């Protein structure tokens, strides 16, 4: 059991493993990931749909997704590990005239923010989705750079790439508390002992709120829900 690390990450799902990889990629390789289960990415990550779409409500989220797409596209070449991203594009359909009105706003905002999006006619919809009954569709648009991936395969790729860079991963180790000095976290209490840390990152999905409130006295600006 590792007793000390510069950065301890609580939660071995896709967010924790991605954080570990990006820290190590930036040169901070003294990273330890703690996962309470015997296997990594076995809870929330395994339930994700894996859709990677750029049509988002804010410019920040659109930029974030474009950044993710660029990362996935070059990940295997950079690390030797395939995240499983398939850039097949996404076809969004409207079944009512009112929905088409909102689609016009979607396309306009997307194009203004550098996202390639265009409306498609019935022939193109039939080509993209041969099983689709276009007679019941009011219209639609296509986002060619969108895609999908298998969340578990992507998390596995992050894990392998992080370990290649020196990140340590400890499964079967549950966080039971946070060691505090005044308002600063100095380590993670686990069911296997204390791990001292300069920084602690909590990536525990729907349990993040529980950890931050019960262990650190911080009220998060979210309501965690497990589906």
C-alpha positions in Angstrom: 0.0 0.0 0.0 1.4 3.4 -1.0 1.6 5.8 1.9 2.4 9.0 0.1 1.9 10.8 -3.2 2.0 14.3 -4.5 -1.5 13.9 -5.9 -4.1 11.4 -4.7 -7.2 10.8 -6.9 -10.2 9.3 -5.2 -12.2 7.4 -7.8 -11.0 5.1 -10.5 -13.6 5.8 -13.2 -13.1 7.5 -16.5 -12.8 11.0 -14.9 -10.2 9.9 -12.4 -8.1 8.0 -14.9 -8.3 10.9 -17.4 -7.2 13.3 -14.6 -4.3 11.0 -13.8 -3.3 10.7 -17.4 -3.4 14.5 -18.0 -1.5 15.2 -14.8 1.2 12.8 -15.8 1.3 14.0 -19.4 1.9 17.5 -18.0 4.8 16.2 -16.0 3.2 15.5 -12.6 3.8 11.8 -12.4 3.7 11.2 -8.7 0.0 10.3 -8.8 -1.9 7.7 -7.0 -5.5 6.6 -8.0 -7.6 5.0 -5.3 -10.6 2.9 -6.2 -12.8 1.2 -3.6 -13.9 -1.7 -5.9 -11.8 -4.6 -7.0 -12.1 -3.4 -10.6 -11.7 0.1 -12.2 -14.5 2.0 -14.0 -17.1 -0.5 -12.8 -19.9 1.8 -11.7 -20.9 5.1 -13.2 -18.5 4.9 -16.2 -20.0 1.5 -17.2 -23.4 3.1 -17.4 -22.4 6.0 -19.8 -23.8 6.1 -23.3 -20.5 7.1 -24.8 -21.9 9.7 -27.2 -19.5 12.5 -28.1 -21.6 15.4 -29.4 -20.7 19.1 -30.0 -24.2 20.5 -29.8 -24.1 22.0 -26.3 -25.8 24.9 -24.5 -22.7 27.0 -23.9 -19.6 27.9 -25.9 -17.4 26.5 -23.0 -19.1 23.0 -23.4 -18.7 23.1 -27.2 -15.0 23.9 -26.8 -14.6 21.1 -24.3 -16.2 18.5 -26.6 -14.0 19.7 -29.5 -11.0 19.3 -27.3 -12.1 15.8 -26.4 -12.6 14.8 -30.0 -9.1 16.1 -30.9 -7.7 14.1 -28.0 -9.4 10.9 -29.0 -8.5 11.2 -32.6 -4.8 11.4 -31.8 -4.7 9.3 -28.6 -3.6 5.9 -30.1 -0.8 7.5 -32.1 0.4 9.4 -29.1 0.1 6.6 -26.4 -0.3 3.3 -28.3 -3.7 2.7 -26.7 -6.9 2.9 -28.6 -9.7 4.8 -26.8 -12.3 3.3 -29.2 -13.5 6.6 -30.7 -15.5 6.2 -33.9 -16.1 9.5 -35.7 -19.3 8.5 -37.6 -21.1 11.9 -37.1 -24.5 12.4 -35.5 -27.9 12.9 -37.2 -30.4 14.9 -35.1 -34.1 14.7 -36.2 -37.1 16.9 -35.7 -40.6 15.4 -35.6 -42.5 18.7 -35.4 -42.3 22.2 -37.1 -41.6 23.7 -33.6 -38.6 21.5 -33.2 -37.3 22.6 -36.6 -37.5 26.2 -35.4 -35.2 25.4 -32.5 -32.9 23.4 -34.9 -32.3 26.5 -36.9 -31.0 28.2 -33.8 -28.9 25.2 -33.0 -27.2 25.2 -36.4 -26.7 29.0 -36.4 -25.1 29.0 -33.0 -23.0 26.0 -33.8 -21.7 27.5 -37.0 -20.9 30.8 -35.3 -18.8 28.8 -32.8 -16.8 26.8 -35.3 -18.8 23.6 -35.2 -19.5 22.1 -38.7 -23.3 21.5 -38.9 -25.6 21.4 -41.9 -29.2 20.6 -42.6 -29.9 17.4 -44.6 -32.8 16.5 -46.9 -34.8 13.3 -47.0 -32.4 11.6 -49.5 -29.4 12.4 -47.3 -31.2 11.2 -44.1 -32.1 7.9 -45.9 -28.4 7.5 -46.9 -27.2 8.2 -43.4 -29.8 6.0 -41.7 -31.3 3.5 -44.2 -33.8 2.1 -41.6 -35.3 5.6 -40.9 -38.9 6.3 -42.0 -38.3 9.8 -43.4 -42.0 10.3 -44.0 -42.5 10.8 -40.2 -39.6 13.3 -39.9 -40.0 17.0 -40.3 -36.3 17.6 -40.9 -32.8 17.2 -39.4 -29.2 18.2 -39.4 -25.9 16.4 -39.4 -22.8 17.0 -37.3 -20.0 15.2 -39.2 -17.3 15.4 -36.5 -19.4 13.9 -33.7 -19.0 10.2 -32.8 -19.2 7.7 -30.0 -16.9 5.4 -28.0 -17.1 2.6 -25.6 -16.7 4.2 -22.1 -14.9 1.1 -20.7 -12.5 0.9 -23.5 -11.7 4.6 -23.3 -11.2 4.4 -19.5 -8.9 1.4 -20.1 -6.9 3.4 -22.6 -6.5 6.3 -20.1 -5.5 3.8 -17.4 -2.8 2.2 -19.5 -1.5 5.5 -20.8 -1.4 6.9 -17.3 0.5 3.8 -15.9 3.0 4.1 -18.8 3.8 7.6 -17.5 4.3 6.3 -13.9 0.9 6.7 -12.3 0.1 4.2 -9.6 -3.3 2.7 -9.2 -4.7 1.0 -6.1 -7.9 -1.0 -6.3 -9.8 -2.4 -3.4 -9.1 0.7 -1.3 -12.0 2.7 0.0 -11.6 6.3 1.1 -13.1 6.6 4.6 -12.1 10.2 5.4 -9.9 13.2 4.5 -7.0 14.3 6.7 -7.3 18.0 7.2 -5.0 20.8 8.5 -7.1 23.9 9.0 -8.9 24.3 5.6 -6.4 22.2 3.7 -6.6 18.6 2.8 -3.3 16.8 3.6 -4.2 13.2 2.8 -6.8 10.5 2.4 -7.9 8.1 5.2 -8.6 4.7 3.7 -9.6 1.3 5.0 -6.0 0.3 4.6 -4.4 3.3 6.3 -3.5 7.0 5.7 -2.1 8.2 2.4 -0.4 11.6 2.7 -0.8 13.9 -0.2 0.0 17.5 -1.3 -3.2 17.5 -3.4 -6.4 15.4 -3.4 -8.7 15.2 -6.3 -12.2 13.7 -5.8 -13.6 12.1 -9.0 -16.1 9.8 -7.3 -19.1 10.5 -9.6 -22.4 10.6 -7.7 -20.5 10.0 -4.4 -18.4 13.2 -4.8 -21.0 15.3 -3.0 -21.0 12.8 -0.1 -17.2 12.8 0.2 -16.9 16.6 0.0 -19.7 17.3 2.5 -19.1 14.5 5.1 -15.3 14.4 4.9 -14.4 18.0 4.2 -17.4 20.0 5.3 -17.8 21.5 1.9 -21.3 21.8 0.4 -21.0 21.1 -3.3 -23.1 23.1 -5.9 -24.8 19.9 -7.1 -27.2 17.2 -6.2 -25.5 13.8 -6.8 -27.9 11.2 -8.3 -27.1 7.6 -9.1 -29.2 6.1 -11.9 
